[in-house]
Amino acid sequence: MAPHRLIQGAAFEPETSTLLAQSYEAAVMLVGRDQPFVVLETIAKRILEIAGRGERDPQKLVEHAIRGIERLPDAG
């Protein structure tokens, strides 16, 4: 399953689901879309994990999701 689908399929209110999807996209933009699938999946899972504990601050969601993940160097 694609990482963003984990968020889309989660059981949250529509407004929260939108917030989580936006946070996921912001996190991916920071670390780069060319990350391995497992990294993108980890970002989605981390967002769901902290949102499940009640966090709704987009900045905190993104910070938690990308903690310890570095942007890959540009190829070329």
C-alpha contacts under 8 A as a table, 3 or more apart, distances in Angstrom:
res1	aa1	res2	aa2	distance
1	M	5	R	6.57
1	M	6	L	7.22
2	A	5	R	5.34
2	A	6	L	6.95
2	A	41	E	7.48
3	P	6	L	5.32
3	P	7	I	7.21
3	P	37	F	7.90
3	P	40	L	6.13
3	P	41	E	4.65
3	P	44	A	5.75
4	H	7	I	5.36
4	H	8	Q	6.38
4	H	21	A	7.01
4	H	24	Y	7.33
4	H	41	E	7.93
4	H	44	A	6.59
5	R	8	Q	4.77
5	R	9	G	5.86
6	L	9	G	5.32
6	L	10	A	6.26
6	L	44	A	6.77
6	L	45	K	7.58
7	I	10	A	5.21
7	I	17	S	6.91
7	I	20	L	6.77
7	I	21	A	6.36
7	I	44	A	6.53
7	I	48	L	6.84
8	Q	17	S	6.53
8	Q	21	A	7.17
10	A	17	S	7.51
10	A	48	L	7.83
12	F	16	T	5.96
12	F	17	S	5.75
13	E	16	T	5.25
13	E	17	S	6.15
14	P	17	S	5.01
14	P	18	T	6.23
15	E	18	T	5.18
15	E	19	L	6.31
16	T	19	L	4.93
16	T	20	L	6.10
16	T	56	R	7.61
17	S	20	L	5.08
17	S	21	A	6.12
18	T	21	A	5.12
18	T	22	Q	6.16
19	L	22	Q	5.14
19	L	23	S	6.11
19	L	56	R	7.72
19	L	58	P	7.06
20	L	23	S	4.98
20	L	24	Y	6.09
20	L	47	I	6.91
20	L	48	L	7.65
20	L	51	A	7.85
20	L	58	P	7.69
20	L	61	L	7.93
21	A	24	Y	5.04
21	A	25	E	6.26
22	Q	25	E	5.13
22	Q	26	A	6.17
23	S	26	A	5.05
23	S	27	A	6.10
23	S	47	I	7.73
23	S	58	P	5.71
23	S	59	Q	7.74
23	S	61	L	6.46
23	S	62	V	5.73
24	Y	27	A	5.13
24	Y	28	V	6.17
24	Y	43	I	6.98
24	Y	44	A	6.23
24	Y	47	I	7.11
24	Y	62	V	7.00
25	E	28	V	5.14
25	E	29	M	6.16
26	A	29	M	5.14
26	A	30	L	6.40
26	A	62	V	6.94
27	A	30	L	5.18
27	A	31	V	6.52
27	A	43	I	7.38
27	A	62	V	5.24
27	A	63	E	7.79
27	A	65	A	6.85
27	A	66	I	6.38
28	V	31	V	5.29
28	V	32	G	5.52
28	V	33	R	5.81
28	V	40	L	7.11
28	V	43	I	7.74
29	M	32	G	5.13
29	M	33	R	6.41
30	L	71	R	7.12
31	V	35	Q	7.36
31	V	66	I	7.37
31	V	69	I	6.98
31	V	70	E	6.09
31	V	71	R	4.25
31	V	72	L	7.09
32	G	35	Q	6.04
32	G	71	R	5.87
32	G	72	L	6.83
34	D	72	L	7.55
35	Q	39	V	6.14
35	Q	40	L	6.60
35	Q	71	R	7.90
35	Q	72	L	6.92
36	P	39	V	5.45
36	P	40	L	6.68
37	F	40	L	5.19
37	F	41	E	6.07
38	V	41	E	5.00
38	V	42	T	6.05
39	V	42	T	4.98
39	V	43	I	6.31
39	V	69	I	7.95
40	L	43	I	5.12
40	L	44	A	6.46
41	E	44	A	5.16
41	E	45	K	6.19
42	T	45	K	5.03
42	T	46	R	6.02
42	T	65	A	7.59
43	I	46	R	5.20
43	I	47	I	6.29
43	I	65	A	4.84
43	I	66	I	6.36
44	A	47	I	5.23
44	A	48	L	6.30
44	A	65	A	7.28
45	K	48	L	5.06
45	K	49	E	5.99
45	K	65	A	7.97
46	R	49	E	4.91
46	R	50	I	6.29
46	R	64	H	6.81
46	R	65	A	5.02
47	I	50	I	5.50
47	I	51	A	5.98
47	I	61	L	5.70
47	I	62	V	7.27
47	I	64	H	7.19
47	I	65	A	5.60
48	L	51	A	5.05
48	L	52	G	5.88
49	E	52	G	5.19
49	E	53	R	6.78
50	I	53	R	5.14
50	I	54	G	6.77
50	I	55	E	5.81
50	I	61	L	6.89
50	I	64	H	7.68
51	A	54	G	5.03
51	A	55	E	4.73
51	A	56	R	6.33
51	A	61	L	7.39
52	G	55	E	7.25
55	E	60	K	7.62
55	E	61	L	7.11
56	R	60	K	7.84
56	R	61	L	7.14
57	D	60	K	5.37
57	D	61	L	6.21
58	P	61	L	5.01
58	P	62	V	6.18
59	Q	62	V	5.23
59	Q	63	E	6.08
60	K	63	E	5.01
60	K	64	H	6.00
61	L	64	H	5.32
61	L	65	A	6.11
62	V	65	A	5.01
62	V	66	I	6.25
63	E	66	I	5.54
63	E	67	R	6.01
64	H	67	R	5.43
66	I	69	I	5.27
66	I	70	E	7.93
